[in-house]
Amino acid sequence: MITVAEAKSLIYKNTIQLEPMTMRLENAGGLTLAEDIHASCDIPAFRQSSMDGYALKFEDMDKALVVVGEMAAGTALPISIQQGETCRIFTGAPLPEGADTVVMQEKVVLENDRIIVQDKNLQKGANVRAQGAEIKATQLAMKKGTLLSPAAIGFLAGIGTTELKIFPLPKVSIIVTGKELQKPGTALKFGQVYESSSYSLGAALKAEGILEVALFEADDHPDLITELLQRALIDSDVVLMTGGVSVGDYDFVTEASQRCAVQQVFHKVKQKPGKPLFFGTKGSKLIFGLPGNPASVLSCYYNYVLPALKQLSQQKNSATELPAKLGRDYQKTAGLTHFLKGSYANGEATPLDAQESFRLSSFAQANCLICLTEMQELVMAGEPVSVILLPL
């Protein structure tokens, strides 16, 4: 049995980023850029008005200027102005040849196709966006490794990008094992319970934008579990198996993994909940054997699976770890790291009731996991602890 730190280190070392793929810009939001992007041209590609008004030569601002035309955004035909002339112009339109300044329309008086400028504070070049003010041709627009936020997508569209290379999100398979499990909505017979872990995991994956998720259900039979694992390994980058990972007579996950030539990295971690956690690899594919209890599944997901998913896609872990003060006394035995379902606010983390691994009611109210180290026993209120903020 290994420590939590050792388990996390081994997962990190065995997780290899997914191969970049080319994607249309409109589909790349929320993903990580896998290449540097350079501008193909100046943006804007011409001198541009930043407001509605009149374009003129600054040296003529004290004259009555003749209005000789109009420039709207999208104008294809250029206009030139001479000494003593001006041009009506609108936001986004190219400046007429010969103009160097735009006066806003509220600062002029229009009389008989002539304007009088009434802006004593007007300066040369006012209200004009220079060519290349956003970015110059060949300039680095965005670095590899940038998370493509909505603003990043808009910026790249604004410089003419249509396709780019990104690190894709992983494809995930969930294999639920246990003959006692029934779907919600069906009548329970004696000895049966409703299956919830696939719902929790599916929702957690969806919250991270991971939508390519395959679900398999298996009775407690090694041949069936082996067959489903083989199928899942064909198309998935990550396989999450719930239940059947301990050492009972009906726990066949490790046996199925061996049959599928999965290389075991570790099995069992000094932690509560989730001590039977299994982790293995097959090539670049990751296989997690999660305990069957619902709270153990989620605790292991946030501690181990989510960081690996983010590493595969070159993204920052969305479950933030930070220091806090314990909100109330808590007693535990030494020897295992405990992850307590907790409520975090204003720098204080308070353990909730119902900490048992089969109970999800407290997890449904939690916004953090409180981490108590192996050697800690009685932890007093106000003592420093580490917490993992859940990405709710």
N, C-alpha and C positions, 0 to 999 in steps of 0.2 A: 504494500500500500504506500502511495506516495503523497507528498504534501500538495496543498492547493497551489502554491507557487511553482512547484515542479510540474504539476499538470498543465498549468497555463503556459509555462515555458516550452514544454514539449509540443503543445498544440501550435504555438507560435512558430516553432522551428519546422514543423511539418506542414505548414500551410503555405502553399505557393500561389501567388496571384494568378488569376485567370488570364488566358491569352486575350490581348486586345482584339476588338472587332470594329468594323466600320459600320456606322449607323447614321441615319438621317438626323439632321439637327433637331427637328421637331419631336423626335422620340428620345432624345438624350438627356432630358431634364432629370436631375437627381443622380446622375452617374458621374464618374470621374474621368477626366480627359487623359488620354493615353499618348498624346503627342503635343508638341508645341504648335501653336497656330500663329501664322504671320499674316499681316494684312496684304491683300493682293493689289490694293490701290489706296490713294488718299481718301479719307472720309472726314468731312464731306469732300467730294471730288471737285468742288468749285467754291468760290467765296459766296457766302450764303447770308441772307437776312435773318436776324433772330426775332424780328417782330414786324407787325404791319406798320407801314409808314411811307417814307419817301427816300429814295436813294439819290445822293448828290455828291458834288465835289465839295469837300470841307471848306475850301477857300471861297466858295460862293455862298456860304450860309447867311451872309448879311444882305444878299440880293433877293429881289423878287424873281423866282425861278419858274420857267415855263415847263409845264408838265407835258412830256413828249411821248409818253407811253405807259405801259403797265407790265409788271412782271409778277406772275403767280407761280406758286410751287408747281413743278412739273413742266414749266415752259421750255419748249424745245428750241425756239428761235431766239438768239441773243439780241440785245438792244445796246446801243451805245449812246452816251450822253455827252454833249459838248459843254463848253463854258456857258453858264447861265441857264442850264437845263436841269431838270429833275425827272424822276420816273417813279410812278406809283409802284410800291412793292409790297409783297405779302410774306408772312413768315415761311421760311424754308425755300424761298425763291432765290435763284442766282442773282448776284449783283450785276447791274449793267456795266458794260465796258466803260471805263472812265470814272465811275463812281468809287468813292472810298469810305462813305459814311451813310448811315441811315438815321433819319430823325423820326421818332414815333409820331403817328398820325395825330395824337392829341396835342402835339407841340407845334402845330402849324395852323395858319389861317389860309383857306383856299378862296381865291377871288379870280373869277374869269380865267380859269385854266392856269393860274399862277399861284404859287404858294409863298407865304412869308414865314420864315422860321422864327419861332418864339421860344427858344431854348438856349438861354445864356450859358448853361452848363454843358452844352454839347461839345464833345471832343472828337478829334479826328479818329476814324475807325470805330466809332460807337455803333453798337448793335449789328456788328458784322462778324460772322464766324469765318475765320480764315480757312483756306483750303488745307485739309489735313489737320484741323484743330482736334478732331477726335483721335485720329491715328494716321501715321504716314505709311505709304507703301513700303512693304518689306519689314516694317517694325513688328516686334513681338507683341502679339495681341493677347495671348493667354498661354500660360505655362502648363506643361504636362503635370498632372496631379491635381489640377483645379477641380473642385466639385462644381458641377454645372447647375448653378442656381437659376431661377427664372430670369434674373438680371443678366447672368452670364449668357444664357441662351439668346436673350434679346440683343445683347451686345454683338455676339457672333453673327446673328442674322443681319444686324446693321452694318457689318463689314462684308457681307456677301457670302458667308459660309453656308454651305448646303449639307455637307457630310463631314464627319470627323471620326477619329478612332477613339474608342472609349474602353474602359474596363467594364465588362458586363457584370450584371448581378448573377449570382450562382443559381443553378437549377437545383431544387431540393426535392427529395422524396421523404415521406413520413411513412414508416411501417409501424402500425399499432399491433401489438401482440397481446393475447389474453382471451381465453374462451369465455371468461366471465363478463366481458364487456359487451354492452348493448348500445345501440344508437338512441339518443334522446328522442322521445316521442313514442317509443315502443313500451309495452307493458313489461315490467321486470318480473322475472320468475325468481324462485328461491336461489340465493347464491349469486345473483347477477347484480351488476352495477352499471351505471351509465358511463360511457366513454367520453372523456372531456379533453384529454391531452392533445388530440389532433386539432380540436377547436382552438385551444390556447395557442398552440404552436402556429397554426394557420393564421390566426389574427396577428401574432407577433411578427411573422414573416411579412404579412401584408403591410403592416405598419412601416416596415423597412423598404417597401416597394418591391419585394420579391413575390412575384405572382405565378411564376412557373413552379408550381408545387404539385407533386403527384402523391396520392394517398393510397396506401395498401393496408389491408386488414388481414391478420393471420391468427389462426388458432394456435394453441401451444403444441406445435408439431415441428420437429427440426427440418423435415423435408420441405414443408410448406414455407417456413421462414427462410430457408436457404434459397428456394426458388424465387421468392419475392425479392430477396436481397440481390440475387443475380440480375433480375430485371431492373431493379432500381439503379444498380451500378452502371448499367448501359447508358442511360440518358442523364443521370444526375451528377452534379459536382459534390453534393453533400447528401448523405443519407442519415436520417434521424430515426432511430428505432426506440420505441418506448416499451418498457416492461421486459421481463424475461432476461434480465441482465445480471441477476444475482447468482446464487449457487444452489437454488432449489431444484427439485426433481423436474420442474416444468420450465426451467430457465434455459433457453436454447440459443440465445443471441450470440454468445461467444462461440458456440459450436458451429452455428451457421456462418459466422464470420470466417472461421478457419476453413470451412468447406469452400468458401468463395475466395480463398487466397488473400484475405485481408490481413495485412501486417499489423498485429497488435502493438500499439505504442504503450498503453497502460490500461490497467483494469483495477479499479478501486482507488479512491482518494480519501484522505483523512479529513472528512467533512461531514456535516449534518445540516440539511438533508443531502442525499445524493451520493452516499458512500460507494455504491456499486458502479459508478460511472465508468463506461468503457470508451476508449478512443483508439481508432485504428486508421490505416490508410491503405489504399490500393492505387498505386501510381500517384497521381495528384488528387485523387478523390478522398474525401474525408468521411469517416463513418463514426457516428456517435451512438453509443448504446446508453440511453437515458433510463433511469429507474422508472418504475411503473406508477408510483404515487404522484398525483397531479402537481402538488407543490414542489416536489423534487424535480420534476420535469422542467418547470419554469425556472427554478433556482439554477439548475445546470445550464439551461438555455442562456440566461443572462450572463452567467459567469464564464462560460466556455464557448458555446455555439455562436452567439452573437458576435463576439470579437473575431472569431474565425471567419464568419460570413463577411464582415467588414474588411478584413485583411485580404480576402480573395478579390474583393472589388476595389481595393486601394482607397478605402473610406475610413474616416474617423469613427471610432466606436461611439455609438449613440447612448450607451449606458455609462454615464459619467461617474468616475470615482472621486470622492472628495472627503476631507476630514469633517467630523462633527463631534458634538458632545452627546453622550448618552442621556436620554430623557428620564429614565428611571432605572433603579437597580435591576441587575439580571444575574442569575446564578446558572452556571453550567459546569460540567465536568471537564477536566483537562484531557487533552489527547486528540480532539477534533476541532477544526475550524467550524464555527457555527455561522450560518447565514440566516438572520432573523428578518421576517417580514416586518417592515417598520413604516412609520410616518415621519417624514422629514419636513421641518419648517424652521426658518430663522436660525440655521446652524445647529439645530437640535434634532436628534433622531430617537424616536421612542418605539420600543418593541410593541407590537400589537399582541392581542390575545390569540389563541388558537394557532400555535406554532407547529402543530403536528403536520407531518409531511403529506397526509391524505386530505388535509383541509385547505380548500381554496377560498373560503369565505374571507379570511384575513388577507390573503394575497390580493383579492379583488379590491380591498381598501388600501393596500400598501402603495407607496410611491417610491420606496427604496428597500434595499437589502442592507441590513446592518451586519458588518463583518467582525466577529469576535475570534481572535487568534487561538491556536491550539492550546497554548499554555494558560490562557485566561480562565478564571473560575468565577469568582464573584466580581462583577464589574459594577462600580457604583455610579449613580447618577452624576453627571457632570464630567466623568472621565472621557478622555478622547477615544474615539473609535473611527473606523473607516466605513463609509457608506457608498453603495452603488445606487445612483439615482436611476430609476427605471424610465425608459423612453415611452411615456404614456401618451 
